């Protein structure tokens, strides 16, 4: 089965600083999803990456999938208090061949705290 | 659109009691999922459904049953609750890429269940 390892487990960053969260897979990633979860709430979809070398950005958040499709990174530029929360990466075990029906396998999450 | 809704939001059960968690989505999604989230374990898939009348086991199905009698609803049942089922339960839905969707999973706000 596919396992996703996220690093770091927790991160404390001063407001305005940049940060990076990594997600490493034991198998090739056919679809990598990044979600954000505020404490006590549900998951909010951030971005999905499919192709090796793909990069997507939304506001101050950039996600990349490496060429070998086994590692993804999430980079936040000029962090703000609104960025605080838990960031989770998820992967579809069979990618598109399974139609996404298998659900997602998630990493354990990275807890991000932004210090003012 | 309400998106994905879950009822109840909170529940406390005694060991051996039964209950049903309800998930509803108004996005006409084919796929629906139940996950549980535990500290240090991340999100794990319990059961999922690829359409009305069909269900399948996920990673941690023991002690749970599900039903999808209507496309918009996915029910998760605990027949005899155990303290090990204390968790936060999330429902999600998605529209498959093969059918023109993005496979992005939309999550509900969660149900916090405590079994004493």
Interface residues (C-beta under 8 A of the other chain):
Chain A: X1 X31 X33 X35 X40 X41 X42 X43 X44 X45 X48 X88 X90 X92 X96 X99 X100 X101 X102 X103 X104 X105 X106 X107 X108 X109
Chain B: X4 X31 X33 X35 X40 X41 X42 X43 X44 X45 X48 X50 X56 X58 X59 X90 X92 X94 X96 X97 X98 X102 X103 X104 X105 X106 X107 X108 X109 X110
